[in-house]
Amino acid sequence: MLHLFSKHYKLNQCFTTKYFDFRTETIKISALKRQSSTWSESEKFMLKLALHLFNSSNKVDLSGMDYLDDHNTRLAIEAIAMRYEN
């Protein structure tokens, strides 16, 4: 999840204490979703994926990867691999 927020240009803009509390290890998910309401479909997908990788109760439909360009597809695959590597 942190990989996407640090590497994706739009998510990185939201990687602030306005949305993240590292002391309590919480994310203001509703606020992030509101912030993303005007984003492109690919940007929204990357947010959904990042939130899912943080907590699987945040569901993501992987068919949203169809919206991604090559660079963001690589970022998404890297993030998934990092999350699930042994």
Gaussian input, Z-matrix of N, CA and C with variables (Angstrom, degrees):
# hf/3-21g

backbone

0 1
 N
 C     1     B1
 C     2     B2     1     A1
 N     3     B3     2     A2     1     D1
 C     4     B4     3     A3     2     D2
 C     5     B5     4     A4     3     D3
 N     6     B6     5     A5     4     D4
 C     7     B7     6     A6     5     D5
 C     8     B8     7     A7     6     D6
 N     9     B9     8     A8     7     D7
 C    10    B10     9     A9     8     D8
 C    11    B11    10    A10     9     D9
 N    12    B12    11    A11    10    D10
 C    13    B13    12    A12    11    D11
 C    14    B14    13    A13    12    D12
 N    15    B15    14    A14    13    D13
 C    16    B16    15    A15    14    D14
 C    17    B17    16    A16    15    D15
 N    18    B18    17    A17    16    D16
 C    19    B19    18    A18    17    D17
 C    20    B20    19    A19    18    D18
 N    21    B21    20    A20    19    D19
 C    22    B22    21    A21    20    D20
 C    23    B23    22    A22    21    D21
 N    24    B24    23    A23    22    D22
 C    25    B25    24    A24    23    D23
 C    26    B26    25    A25    24    D24
 N    27    B27    26    A26    25    D25
 C    28    B28    27    A27    26    D26
 C    29    B29    28    A28    27    D27
 N    30    B30    29    A29    28    D28
 C    31    B31    30    A30    29    D29
 C    32    B32    31    A31    30    D30
 N    33    B33    32    A32    31    D31
 C    34    B34    33    A33    32    D32
 C    35    B35    34    A34    33    D33
 N    36    B36    35    A35    34    D34
 C    37    B37    36    A36    35    D35
 C    38    B38    37    A37    36    D36
 N    39    B39    38    A38    37    D37
 C    40    B40    39    A39    38    D38
 C    41    B41    40    A40    39    D39
 N    42    B42    41    A41    40    D40
 C    43    B43    42    A42    41    D41
 C    44    B44    43    A43    42    D42
 N    45    B45    44    A44    43    D43
 C    46    B46    45    A45    44    D44
 C    47    B47    46    A46    45    D45
 N    48    B48    47    A47    46    D46
 C    49    B49    48    A48    47    D47
 C    50    B50    49    A49    48    D48
 N    51    B51    50    A50    49    D49
 C    52    B52    51    A51    50    D50
 C    53    B53    52    A52    51    D51
 N    54    B54    53    A53    52    D52
 C    55    B55    54    A54    53    D53
 C    56    B56    55    A55    54    D54
 N    57    B57    56    A56    55    D55
 C    58    B58    57    A57    56    D56
 C    59    B59    58    A58    57    D57
 N    60    B60    59    A59    58    D58
 C    61    B61    60    A60    59    D59
 C    62    B62    61    A61    60    D60
 N    63    B63    62    A62    61    D61
 C    64    B64    63    A63    62    D62
 C    65    B65    64    A64    63    D63
 N    66    B66    65    A65    64    D64
 C    67    B67    66    A66    65    D65
 C    68    B68    67    A67    66    D66
 N    69    B69    68    A68    67    D67
 C    70    B70    69    A69    68    D68
 C    71    B71    70    A70    69    D69
 N    72    B72    71    A71    70    D70
 C    73    B73    72    A72    71    D71
 C    74    B74    73    A73    72    D72
 N    75    B75    74    A74    73    D73
 C    76    B76    75    A75    74    D74
 C    77    B77    76    A76    75    D75
 N    78    B78    77    A77    76    D76
 C    79    B79    78    A78    77    D77
 C    80    B80    79    A79    78    D78
 N    81    B81    80    A80    79    D79
 C    82    B82    81    A81    80    D80
 C    83    B83    82    A82    81    D81
 N    84    B84    83    A83    82    D82
 C    85    B85    84    A84    83    D83
 C    86    B86    85    A85    84    D84
 N    87    B87    86    A86    85    D85
 C    88    B88    87    A87    86    D86
 C    89    B89    88    A88    87    D87
 N    90    B90    89    A89    88    D88
 C    91    B91    90    A90    89    D89
 C    92    B92    91    A91    90    D90
 N    93    B93    92    A92    91    D91
 C    94    B94    93    A93    92    D92
 C    95    B95    94    A94    93    D93
 N    96    B96    95    A95    94    D94
 C    97    B97    96    A96    95    D95
 C    98    B98    97    A97    96    D96
 N    99    B99    98    A98    97    D97
 C   100   B100    99    A99    98    D98
 C   101   B101   100   A100    99    D99
 N   102   B102   101   A101   100   D100
 C   103   B103   102   A102   101   D101
 C   104   B104   103   A103   102   D102
 N   105   B105   104   A104   103   D103
 C   106   B106   105   A105   104   D104
 C   107   B107   106   A106   105   D105
 N   108   B108   107   A107   106   D106
 C   109   B109   108   A108   107   D107
 C   110   B110   109   A109   108   D108
 N   111   B111   110   A110   109   D109
 C   112   B112   111   A111   110   D110
 C   113   B113   112   A112   111   D111
 N   114   B114   113   A113   112   D112
 C   115   B115   114   A114   113   D113
 C   116   B116   115   A115   114   D114
 N   117   B117   116   A116   115   D115
 C   118   B118   117   A117   116   D116
 C   119   B119   118   A118   117   D117
 N   120   B120   119   A119   118   D118
 C   121   B121   120   A120   119   D119
 C   122   B122   121   A121   120   D120
 N   123   B123   122   A122   121   D121
 C   124   B124   123   A123   122   D122
 C   125   B125   124   A124   123   D123
 N   126   B126   125   A125   124   D124
 C   127   B127   126   A126   125   D125
 C   128   B128   127   A127   126   D126
 N   129   B129   128   A128   127   D127
 C   130   B130   129   A129   128   D128
 C   131   B131   130   A130   129   D129
 N   132   B132   131   A131   130   D130
 C   133   B133   132   A132   131   D131
 C   134   B134   133   A133   132   D132
 N   135   B135   134   A134   133   D133
 C   136   B136   135   A135   134   D134
 C   137   B137   136   A136   135   D135
 N   138   B138   137   A137   136   D136
 C   139   B139   138   A138   137   D137
 C   140   B140   139   A139   138   D138
 N   141   B141   140   A140   139   D139
 C   142   B142   141   A141   140   D140
 C   143   B143   142   A142   141   D141
 N   144   B144   143   A143   142   D142
 C   145   B145   144   A144   143   D143
 C   146   B146   145   A145   144   D144
 N   147   B147   146   A146   145   D145
 C   148   B148   147   A147   146   D146
 C   149   B149   148   A148   147   D147
 N   150   B150   149   A149   148   D148
 C   151   B151   150   A150   149   D149
 C   152   B152   151   A151   150   D150
 N   153   B153   152   A152   151   D151
 C   154   B154   153   A153   152   D152
 C   155   B155   154   A154   153   D153
 N   156   B156   155   A155   154   D154
 C   157   B157   156   A156   155   D155
 C   158   B158   157   A157   156   D156
 N   159   B159   158   A158   157   D157
 C   160   B160   159   A159   158   D158
 C   161   B161   160   A160   159   D159
 N   162   B162   161   A161   160   D160
 C   163   B163   162   A162   161   D161
 C   164   B164   163   A163   162   D162
 N   165   B165   164   A164   163   D163
 C   166   B166   165   A165   164   D164
 C   167   B167   166   A166   165   D165
 N   168   B168   167   A167   166   D166
 C   169   B169   168   A168   167   D167
 C   170   B170   169   A169   168   D168
 N   171   B171   170   A170   169   D169
 C   172   B172   171   A171   170   D170
 C   173   B173   172   A172   171   D171
 N   174   B174   173   A173   172   D172
 C   175   B175   174   A174   173   D173
 C   176   B176   175   A175   174   D174
 N   177   B177   176   A176   175   D175
 C   178   B178   177   A177   176   D176
 C   179   B179   178   A178   177   D177
 N   180   B180   179   A179   178   D178
 C   181   B181   180   A180   179   D179
 C   182   B182   181   A181   180   D180
 N   183   B183   182   A182   181   D181
 C   184   B184   183   A183   182   D182
 C   185   B185   184   A184   183   D183
 N   186   B186   185   A185   184   D184
 C   187   B187   186   A186   185   D185
 C   188   B188   187   A187   186   D186
 N   189   B189   188   A188   187   D187
 C   190   B190   189   A189   188   D188
 C   191   B191   190   A190   189   D189
 N   192   B192   191   A191   190   D190
 C   193   B193   192   A192   191   D191
 C   194   B194   193   A193   192   D192
 N   195   B195   194   A194   193   D193
 C   196   B196   195   A195   194   D194
 C   197   B197   196   A196   195   D195
 N   198   B198   197   A197   196   D196
 C   199   B199   198   A198   197   D197
 C   200   B200   199   A199   198   D198
 N   201   B201   200   A200   199   D199
 C   202   B202   201   A201   200   D200
 C   203   B203   202   A202   201   D201
 N   204   B204   203   A203   202   D202
 C   205   B205   204   A204   203   D203
 C   206   B206   205   A205   204   D204
 N   207   B207   206   A206   205   D205
 C   208   B208   207   A207   206   D206
 C   209   B209   208   A208   207   D207
 N   210   B210   209   A209   208   D208
 C   211   B211   210   A210   209   D209
 C   212   B212   211   A211   210   D210
 N   213   B213   212   A212   211   D211
 C   214   B214   213   A213   212   D212
 C   215   B215   214   A214   213   D213
 N   216   B216   215   A215   214   D214
 C   217   B217   216   A216   215   D215
 C   218   B218   217   A217   216   D216
 N   219   B219   218   A218   217   D217
 C   220   B220   219   A219   218   D218
 C   221   B221   220   A220   219   D219
 N   222   B222   221   A221   220   D220
 C   223   B223   222   A222   221   D221
 C   224   B224   223   A223   222   D222
 N   225   B225   224   A224   223   D223
 C   226   B226   225   A225   224   D224
 C   227   B227   226   A226   225   D225
 N   228   B228   227   A227   226   D226
 C   229   B229   228   A228   227   D227
 C   230   B230   229   A229   228   D228
 N   231   B231   230   A230   229   D229
 C   232   B232   231   A231   230   D230
 C   233   B233   232   A232   231   D231
 N   234   B234   233   A233   232   D232
 C   235   B235   234   A234   233   D233
 C   236   B236   235   A235   234   D234
 N   237   B237   236   A236   235   D235
 C   238   B238   237   A237   236   D236
 C   239   B239   238   A238   237   D237
 N   240   B240   239   A239   238   D238
 C   241   B241   240   A240   239   D239
 C   242   B242   241   A241   240   D240
 N   243   B243   242   A242   241   D241
 C   244   B244   243   A243   242   D242
 C   245   B245   244   A244   243   D243
 N   246   B246   245   A245   244   D244
 C   247   B247   246   A246   245   D245
 C   248   B248   247   A247   246   D246
 N   249   B249   248   A248   247   D247
 C   250   B250   249   A249   248   D248
 C   251   B251   250   A250   249   D249
 N   252   B252   251   A251   250   D250
 C   253   B253   252   A252   251   D251
 C   254   B254   253   A253   252   D252
 N   255   B255   254   A254   253   D253
 C   256   B256   255   A255   254   D254
 C   257   B257   256   A256   255   D255

   B1=1.4384
   B2=1.5291
   B3=1.3113
   B4=1.4657
   B5=1.5220
   B6=1.3245
   B7=1.4662
   B8=1.5281
   B9=1.3234
   B10=1.4640
   B11=1.5206
   B12=1.3213
   B13=1.4642
   B14=1.5268
   B15=1.3067
   B16=1.4654
   B17=1.5288
   B18=1.3332
   B19=1.4679
   B20=1.5265
   B21=1.3252
   B22=1.4646
   B23=1.5271
   B24=1.3179
   B25=1.4704
   B26=1.5294
   B27=1.3102
   B28=1.4663
   B29=1.5298
   B30=1.3246
   B31=1.4636
   B32=1.5232
   B33=1.3152
   B34=1.4617
   B35=1.5240
   B36=1.3184
   B37=1.4630
   B38=1.5297
   B39=1.3194
   B40=1.4728
   B41=1.5241
   B42=1.2959
   B43=1.4681
   B44=1.5250
   B45=1.3408
   B46=1.4594
   B47=1.5271
   B48=1.3086
   B49=1.4641
   B50=1.5288
   B51=1.3141
   B52=1.4659
   B53=1.5311
   B54=1.3297
   B55=1.4600
   B56=1.5273
   B57=1.3176
   B58=1.4644
   B59=1.5224
   B60=1.3229
   B61=1.4608
   B62=1.5281
   B63=1.3174
   B64=1.4600
   B65=1.5223
   B66=1.3059
   B67=1.4620
   B68=1.5236
   B69=1.3213
   B70=1.4661
   B71=1.5291
   B72=1.3360
   B73=1.4652
   B74=1.5249
   B75=1.3293
   B76=1.4600
   B77=1.5274
   B78=1.3147
   B79=1.4622
   B80=1.5195
   B81=1.3072
   B82=1.4672
   B83=1.5292
   B84=1.3214
   B85=1.4585
   B86=1.5252
   B87=1.3042
   B88=1.4714
   B89=1.5252
   B90=1.3095
   B91=1.4654
   B92=1.5293
   B93=1.3201
   B94=1.4642
   B95=1.5255
   B96=1.3159
   B97=1.4665
   B98=1.5258
   B99=1.3208
   B100=1.4742
   B101=1.5262
   B102=1.3164
   B103=1.4659
   B104=1.5290
   B105=1.3208
   B106=1.4662
   B107=1.5282
   B108=1.3054
   B109=1.4707
   B110=1.5314
   B111=1.3115
   B112=1.4695
   B113=1.5306
   B114=1.3161
   B115=1.4612
   B116=1.5297
   B117=1.3104
   B118=1.4650
   B119=1.5292
   B120=1.3161
   B121=1.4688
   B122=1.5253
   B123=1.3221
   B124=1.4674
   B125=1.5298
   B126=1.3185
   B127=1.4684
   B128=1.5266
   B129=1.3227
   B130=1.4708
   B131=1.5241
   B132=1.3299
   B133=1.4593
   B134=1.5228
   B135=1.3171
   B136=1.4675
   B137=1.5268
   B138=1.3219
   B139=1.4656
   B140=1.5237
   B141=1.3237
   B142=1.4678
   B143=1.5219
   B144=1.3248
   B145=1.4618
   B146=1.5249
   B147=1.3107
   B148=1.4642
   B149=1.5271
   B150=1.3182
   B151=1.4643
   B152=1.5227
   B153=1.3241
   B154=1.4652
   B155=1.5269
   B156=1.3174
   B157=1.4618
   B158=1.5273
   B159=1.3150
   B160=1.4657
   B161=1.5248
   B162=1.3301
   B163=1.4597
   B164=1.5266
   B165=1.3175
   B166=1.4640
   B167=1.5250
   B168=1.3218
   B169=1.4680
   B170=1.5278
   B171=1.3274
   B172=1.4703
   B173=1.5236
   B174=1.2998
   B175=1.4651
   B176=1.5236
   B177=1.3249
   B178=1.4597
   B179=1.5267
   B180=1.3096
   B181=1.4626
   B182=1.5274
   B183=1.3229
   B184=1.4646
   B185=1.5235
   B186=1.3152
   B187=1.4636
   B188=1.5306
   B189=1.3251
   B190=1.4580
   B191=1.5175
   B192=1.3270
   B193=1.4683
   B194=1.5231
   B195=1.3296
   B196=1.4644
   B197=1.5291
   B198=1.3248
   B199=1.4627
   B200=1.5340
   B201=1.3276
   B202=1.4608
   B203=1.5206
   B204=1.3259
   B205=1.4568
   B206=1.5287
   B207=1.3170
   B208=1.4668
   B209=1.5258
   B210=1.3163
   B211=1.4669
   B212=1.5322
   B213=1.3216
   B214=1.4605
   B215=1.5234
   B216=1.3247
   B217=1.4662
   B218=1.5199
   B219=1.3385
   B220=1.4701
   B221=1.5220
   B222=1.3378
   B223=1.4706
   B224=1.5250
   B225=1.3146
   B226=1.4656
   B227=1.5247
   B228=1.3156
   B229=1.4679
   B230=1.5258
   B231=1.3208
   B232=1.4708
   B233=1.5257
   B234=1.3265
   B235=1.4651
   B236=1.5279
   B237=1.3207
   B238=1.4667
   B239=1.5260
   B240=1.3173
   B241=1.4688
   B242=1.5259
   B243=1.3263
   B244=1.4657
   B245=1.5265
   B246=1.3049
   B247=1.4674
   B248=1.5249
   B249=1.3319
   B250=1.4577
   B251=1.5241
   B252=1.3404
   B253=1.4618
   B254=1.5262
   B255=1.3121
   B256=1.4822
   B257=1.4958
   A1=109.73
   A2=116.62
   A3=119.25
   A4=111.20
   A5=116.21
   A6=120.64
   A7=110.10
   A8=116.60
   A9=119.80
   A10=111.46
   A11=117.33
   A12=119.51
   A13=111.80
   A14=117.57
   A15=118.65
   A16=112.37
   A17=118.28
   A18=121.34
   A19=114.84
   A20=117.89
   A21=120.42
   A22=109.08
   A23=116.58
   A24=120.68
   A25=112.85
   A26=118.74
   A27=120.95
   A28=110.51
   A29=116.61
   A30=119.55
   A31=110.67
   A32=116.28
   A33=119.96
   A34=111.78
   A35=117.24
   A36=121.15
   A37=111.57
   A38=116.37
   A39=121.61
   A40=112.38
   A41=116.98
   A42=121.55
   A43=108.80
   A44=114.51
   A45=121.92
   A46=109.81
   A47=115.23
   A48=120.13
   A49=112.09
   A50=117.23
   A51=119.78
   A52=110.18
   A53=116.52
   A54=121.80
   A55=114.11
   A56=117.80
   A57=122.11
   A58=110.70
   A59=115.22
   A60=121.16
   A61=106.59
   A62=115.61
   A63=119.50
   A64=112.56
   A65=117.09
   A66=119.98
   A67=110.42
   A68=116.61
   A69=120.87
   A70=112.57
   A71=115.71
   A72=122.30
   A73=111.71
   A74=115.36
   A75=120.68
   A76=110.48
   A77=113.53
   A78=121.93
   A79=107.58
   A80=116.44
   A81=121.33
   A82=108.11
   A83=114.18
   A84=121.51
   A85=111.75
   A86=117.50
   A87=120.15
   A88=110.82
   A89=116.39
   A90=120.08
   A91=110.93
   A92=116.96
   A93=120.17
   A94=111.06
   A95=116.61
   A96=119.75
   A97=111.03
   A98=116.82
   A99=119.54
   A100=110.28
   A101=116.30
   A102=121.28
   A103=110.83
   A104=116.48
   A105=120.71
   A106=113.59
   A107=118.15
   A108=120.60
   A109=113.48
   A110=117.89
   A111=120.36
   A112=112.96
   A113=116.80
   A114=120.82
   A115=111.06
   A116=115.45
   A117=121.02
   A118=109.63
   A119=116.15
   A120=120.59
   A121=111.46
   A122=117.10
   A123=119.29
   A124=111.04
   A125=117.14
   A126=120.53
   A127=110.65
   A128=116.49
   A129=120.22
   A130=110.84
   A131=116.28
   A132=118.91
   A133=110.71
   A134=117.08
   A135=119.79
   A136=110.69
   A137=117.41
   A138=120.04
   A139=110.05
   A140=117.13
   A141=120.15
   A142=111.21
   A143=116.55
   A144=120.00
   A145=110.43
   A146=117.02
   A147=120.51
   A148=110.71
   A149=116.93
   A150=120.31
   A151=111.30
   A152=116.94
   A153=120.55
   A154=110.70
   A155=116.43
   A156=119.58
   A157=111.33
   A158=116.83
   A159=121.62
   A160=110.30
   A161=116.47
   A162=121.30
   A163=107.44
   A164=116.17
   A165=120.10
   A166=113.79
   A167=118.18
   A168=118.82
   A169=110.82
   A170=116.73
   A171=122.22
   A172=107.02
   A173=116.34
   A174=121.59
   A175=111.73
   A176=114.57
   A177=121.52
   A178=108.03
   A179=115.94
   A180=122.35
   A181=106.94
   A182=116.40
   A183=120.18
   A184=113.51
   A185=118.14
   A186=118.68
   A187=110.54
   A188=117.20
   A189=121.31
   A190=112.72
   A191=116.92
   A192=119.56
   A193=111.23
   A194=116.82
   A195=120.19
   A196=111.84
   A197=117.68
   A198=122.10
   A199=112.75
   A200=116.99
   A201=120.74
   A202=112.83
   A203=114.90
   A204=119.92
   A205=108.40
   A206=117.13
   A207=120.91
   A208=112.49
   A209=116.56
   A210=120.51
   A211=111.24
   A212=116.55
   A213=119.97
   A214=112.46
   A215=117.14
   A216=119.86
   A217=109.56
   A218=116.46
   A219=120.08
   A220=111.21
   A221=116.76
   A222=120.02
   A223=111.20
   A224=116.29
   A225=120.62
   A226=110.75
   A227=116.69
   A228=120.55
   A229=110.53
   A230=117.17
   A231=120.29
   A232=110.72
   A233=116.45
   A234=120.65
   A235=111.06
   A236=116.46
   A237=120.25
   A238=109.63
   A239=116.72
   A240=120.61
   A241=111.06
   A242=116.89
   A243=120.25
   A244=110.95
   A245=116.45
   A246=120.95
   A247=112.20
   A248=116.55
   A249=119.73
   A250=114.54
   A251=117.43
   A252=117.33
   A253=109.96
   A254=115.15
   A255=120.65
   A256=111.99
   D1=-47.45
   D2=179.52
   D3=-62.83
   D4=-32.01
   D5=177.94
   D6=-57.24
   D7=-46.44
   D8=-179.12
   D9=-67.18
   D10=-42.18
   D11=-179.69
   D12=-67.91
   D13=-27.74
   D14=179.60
   D15=-86.28
   D16=-26.35
   D17=-174.06
   D18=-102.70
   D19=-24.84
   D20=-177.33
   D21=-89.75
   D22=126.99
   D23=-171.82
   D24=-57.89
   D25=-41.69
   D26=-176.93
   D27=-75.09
   D28=-44.15
   D29=178.80
   D30=-64.01
   D31=-35.95
   D32=-179.53
   D33=-61.32
   D34=-31.71
   D35=178.12
   D36=-64.95
   D37=-23.68
   D38=-179.26
   D39=-98.90
   D40=1.07
   D41=-176.74
   D42=-82.15
   D43=67.19
   D44=-175.80
   D45=-134.09
   D46=170.71
   D47=178.60
   D48=-68.68
   D49=-10.10
   D50=174.22
   D51=-63.91
   D52=-31.96
   D53=-177.18
   D54=-115.57
   D55=-20.54
   D56=-174.77
   D57=-120.51
   D58=132.85
   D59=173.44
   D60=-120.24
   D61=99.89
   D62=-176.32
   D63=-73.52
   D64=-22.74
   D65=177.46
   D66=-66.29
   D67=-44.81
   D68=-179.24
   D69=-96.17
   D70=-1.84
   D71=-179.30
   D72=56.13
   D73=47.91
   D74=179.61
   D75=-124.68
   D76=157.50
   D77=176.99
   D78=-127.24
   D79=137.63
   D80=176.93
   D81=-84.65
   D82=82.75
   D83=-172.87
   D84=-64.26
   D85=-45.18
   D86=-179.10
   D87=-61.13
   D88=-40.57
   D89=179.20
   D90=-65.86
   D91=-39.83
   D92=177.11
   D93=-63.98
   D94=-41.74
   D95=179.13
   D96=-64.68
   D97=-39.56
   D98=176.15
   D99=-63.02
   D100=-43.56
   D101=179.83
   D102=-59.41
   D103=-35.14
   D104=-174.83
   D105=-85.05
   D106=2.32
   D107=-173.53
   D108=-58.65
   D109=-28.17
   D110=-179.32
   D111=-101.30
   D112=3.76
   D113=-178.61
   D114=-73.09
   D115=164.97
   D116=175.06
   D117=-70.08
   D118=164.89
   D119=179.19
   D120=-60.88
   D121=-38.23
   D122=-179.82
   D123=-67.85
   D124=-38.79
   D125=178.52
   D126=-67.05
   D127=-41.00
   D128=177.10
   D129=-63.38
   D130=-39.73
   D131=178.31
   D132=-61.63
   D133=-43.99
   D134=-179.17
   D135=-61.97
   D136=-38.19
   D137=176.08
   D138=-64.30
   D139=-46.91
   D140=180.00
   D141=-60.14
   D142=-40.93
   D143=178.55
   D144=-64.52
   D145=-45.25
   D146=179.70
   D147=-60.14
   D148=-43.50
   D149=179.94
   D150=-67.02
   D151=-36.42
   D152=176.65
   D153=-64.94
   D154=-41.23
   D155=179.87
   D156=-67.34
   D157=-26.30
   D158=175.30
   D159=-73.67
   D160=-43.02
   D161=-177.29
   D162=-153.78
   D163=118.02
   D164=-173.39
   D165=-66.54
   D166=-7.76
   D167=174.21
   D168=-71.90
   D169=-15.12
   D170=172.70
   D171=-87.05
   D172=99.24
   D173=-172.94
   D174=-74.43
   D175=148.10
   D176=176.89
   D177=-138.19
   D178=139.76
   D179=175.96
   D180=-97.72
   D181=111.65
   D182=-175.39
   D183=-65.00
   D184=-14.11
   D185=175.79
   D186=-65.22
   D187=-15.82
   D188=174.73
   D189=-63.82
   D190=-15.96
   D191=177.00
   D192=-63.57
   D193=-18.47
   D194=177.25
   D195=-60.89
   D196=-22.91
   D197=179.85
   D198=-79.13
   D199=-13.54
   D200=-170.72
   D201=-84.77
   D202=144.74
   D203=170.69
   D204=-80.73
   D205=178.51
   D206=-176.21
   D207=-59.38
   D208=-43.31
   D209=-178.54
   D210=-61.54
   D211=-48.31
   D212=-178.22
   D213=-72.14
   D214=-28.88
   D215=173.43
   D216=-62.33
   D217=-44.56
   D218=177.43
   D219=-61.23
   D220=-43.81
   D221=178.20
   D222=-59.53
   D223=-44.37
   D224=-179.14
   D225=-63.00
   D226=-45.66
   D227=-179.55
   D228=-65.05
   D229=-40.84
   D230=176.68
   D231=-59.60
   D232=-45.36
   D233=-177.98
   D234=-64.55
   D235=-41.86
   D236=178.32
   D237=-63.63
   D238=-45.12
   D239=179.96
   D240=-61.79
   D241=-42.12
   D242=179.52
   D243=-63.30
   D244=-39.77
   D245=-177.97
   D246=-67.34
   D247=-36.88
   D248=-172.29
   D249=-108.12
   D250=7.40
   D251=178.29
   D252=-72.34
   D253=149.85
   D254=-177.08
   D255=-78.41

